[in-house]
Amino acid sequence: ALRFHSVVITEAGIADATDMLRPAHLVEHLLAVREAQRLGVPVHGFVYGAVSDGWEWADGYCPKAGLVAVNRSAADLPRSR
């Protein structure tokens, strides 16, 4: 049997240009964490990759990766969930 002292999941998330995959991806990962804990894995942390959408060197602002979307076409850069 595997024994873990402590597990912390870091940089969780997915960059998605159409923003269609991200919500389900996050829910599926959180359900998997809950199942791992139910099975006795000591998951002590889950860190999502980014709070807000940001600049990606290869793709600019195109892929959405943050928990909060930023509307870059509006002058005041409104945020939404």
BELQUILIN-V947490 format. One record per residue. N is the residue number from 0. RES is the residue in one small letter. PSI is psi in degrees with one decimal (999 if undefined). Layout:
BEGIN
n: [N | N]
res: [RES | RES]
psi: [PSI | PSI]
END
This chain:
BEGIN
n: [0 | 1 | 2 | 3 | 4 | 5 | 6 | 7 | 8 | 9 | 10 | 11 | 12 | 13 | 14 | 15 | 16 | 17 | 18 | 19 | 20 | 21 | 22 | 23 | 24 | 25 | 26 | 27 | 28 | 29 | 30 | 31 | 32 | 33 | 34 | 35 | 36 | 37 | 38 | 39 | 40 | 41 | 42 | 43 | 44 | 45 | 46 | 47 | 48 | 49 | 50 | 51 | 52 | 53 | 54 | 55 | 56 | 57 | 58 | 59 | 60 | 61 | 62 | 63 | 64 | 65 | 66 | 67 | 68 | 69 | 70 | 71 | 72 | 73 | 74 | 75 | 76 | 77 | 78 | 79 | 80]
res: [a | l | r | f | h | s | v | v | i | t | e | a | g | i | a | d | a | t | d | m | l | r | p | a | h | l | v | e | h | l | l | a | v | r | e | a | q | r | l | g | v | p | v | h | g | f | v | y | g | a | v | s | d | g | w | e | w | a | d | g | y | c | p | k | a | g | l | v | a | v | n | r | s | a | a | d | l | p | r | s | r]
psi: [141.8 | 143.4 | 130.9 | 139.8 | -45.0 | 139.6 | 130.1 | 122.4 | 123.7 | 157.6 | 37.7 | 145.3 | 174.7 | 138.7 | 127.9 | 113.3 | -32.6 | -9.5 | 27.8 | -26.3 | -29.0 | -49.9 | -47.6 | -36.8 | -44.9 | -45.4 | -44.5 | -40.4 | -40.2 | -36.8 | -37.7 | -37.4 | -45.4 | -41.7 | -41.6 | -42.9 | -39.8 | -33.9 | -0.2 | 3.0 | 125.0 | 77.1 | 115.7 | 1.9 | 150.5 | 115.3 | 116.5 | 149.5 | -39.2 | 142.6 | -45.3 | 159.9 | 143.2 | -174.2 | 129.5 | 126.4 | -39.4 | -25.1 | 1.7 | -138.3 | 6.6 | -58.0 | 139.3 | 128.3 | -17.3 | 166.6 | -27.0 | 124.9 | 144.2 | 123.5 | 98.1 | -11.2 | -12.1 | 141.6 | -33.3 | 5.6 | 60.3 | 146.8 | 150.2 | 162.4 | 999]
END
